[in-house]
Amino acid sequence: MCISAARTTQETGGRKMKKRTQTVAWIAGTAVIAAAVLYVPVLIGQIGQNGMAQTAAQGEPLDELPEQDVLSPLFRAVTRTMIPAVVVVAAAERIELDDAQGRRGIPDLPPRRGRQGQPPELFQVGVGSGIIVDADNGYILTNWHLVRDADRVQVILADGRSFNTEWIRTDARTDLAVVKIEADDLIAASLGDSKQADVGDLVLAIGAPRGLAHTVTAGIISAKGRTTGQIYETYIQTDAAINPGNSGGPLVNMRAEVIGVNTAIVGSQAVFQGIGLAIPSNTARTVMEQLIERGEVVRGYLGVQIQDVRAPMTERLGLPDEEGAMVVAVEPDGPADRGGIEPEDVIISVDGNAIANSYDLQLVISELEPGTMAQVEFYREGQMQTVEVEIGVLPDVNQDE
């Protein structure tokens, strides 16, 4: 009962205080309004004079800012250099229609007249981007996923000319493709060294998002070495806007060098969310050269199953840190087995390339020429050892390194 009474008293007192506060606020507000009515004409005059003076003062530096604006001229120069080397890639896939029901959901595309007695051909067209990498031979770098199912591929240049491809060569593992056209007066882009690119560097992405040719977006390198769980994939992450249609287009540094091939978007939907991925130019160069010279990509093979090093393993294996790739199993009579590598060896270097994790090892080995001898450094029972291994050829059916 006492508690109840005390609570009631406090609540009553609270209501009285609240009412008083409101009253004071209302009176104060009324006083301000009354004062404002008398003072507003004078106040407006002063604000007008002060505002004009302040605006003029703030505007004075604008005369000097164009001279201080180094980014706009830089972006313009890079863009003008790159645009002639960026193309639109239109990949047409033939659609088989058995009956009228099958036409539902198919875009309204112009059919090709079929031969006598044959139904007309209908194509569904996907639009992406590409990079001219060899002007003399008409080689264009783009994405595998853009041309993989295409029955016809057309390349549209920045000057409006269009060409059908002479041939297409692809590498699904890295999502890269090279197409060839026969054309004169081409302008090629310069492939830079993606290892020299670093987080925070300014970049431009150029392509045809949603079919809007030669769209340029700006951002920075957000991260390097991103992976999606697939073998042979390592990406440059950027916040430059990348959307469907940017696939195959260049990610460019401020020296007008291609440091990446735009290929993917991270997000729940295929729309720009500030997380775009580009294949590093060094990877693209290696794959491109093999596709041009051999028609396919031949990868090195070590013949081991591997995993990352975890903290609990370091003490047991006598390791100084968590760097390296631990061998889980060795293929009998494979390259590693013949070179003397054993299970629980932790590989930390191959031909001077540091190995931080299992992915690094997969990538480094895959880029070695089969038949070459490689120096492999590893820890065994806490002791550093080095062996020479002859690199094999990665079988098509085996995804292990």
WOMONOR-V84026 format. One line per field, one symbol per residue. ss: DSSP state (~ for helix, > for strand, _ for the rest). psi: psi as a letter, one per 30 degrees, with the letter a starting at -180 (. if undefined). burial: 1 if it has 16 or more other ideal C-beta (glycine too) atoms within 10 Angstrom, else 0. A space follows every 50 residues. Layout:
BEGIN
ss->???
psi->???
burial->???
END
This chain:
BEGIN
ss->_~~~~~~~~~~~~~~~~~~~~~~~~~~~~~~~~~~~~~~~~~~~~~~~~~ ~~~~~~~~~~_~~~~~~~_~~~~~~~~~~~~~~__>>>>>>>>>>____~ ~~~________>________>>>>>>>>>>>>>>____>>>>>~~~~___ _>>>>>_____>>>__>>>>>____>>>>>_________>>__~~~____ _>>>>>>_~~~___>>>>>>>>>>>>________>>>>___________> >>____>>>>>>>>>__________>>>>>~~~~~~~~~~~~~~_____> >__>>>>>__~~~~~~~_______>>>>>>____~~~~~______>>>>> __>>___~~~~~~~~~______>>>>>>>>__>>>>>>>>_>>_______ _
psi->eeeeeeeeeeeeeeeeeeeeeeeeeeeeeeeeeeeeeefeeeeeeeeeee eeeeeeeffeffffeeffjfeeeeeeeeeeeeeffklkjjjkkkkkjelf effkfklikklkkllkfkllkkkkkkkallkjfjeefhkkkakefefegk fkkkkklfgfkkklkelkkljeeghllklkljklhlkllkkajfffklkf kklkkkaikggjkhkkllaljellgklgfkkgkklkklgkkklkffkflk kkagghkjfljkflkklflhlkggjlkkkkeeeeeeeeeeeeefflkkll kfhlklllkleffeeefhkfagklkkkelkkkgleeeffgklkgkjkfkj hfjkjfaeeeeeeeeffkkkflkkjkklkjhfkklklkkjkakjkffkfl .
burial->00000000000000000000000000000000000000000000000000 00000000000000000000000000011011011111111100100000 00000000000000000000111001111111111001111111111001 01111111000010100111101111111110000101101101001000 11111111100011111110110101000011111111111111111111 11100111111111100000010011111111111111011000001011 11110101100011001010001111100110011111101000111111 00001111111111111100000101111100000000101101000001 1
END
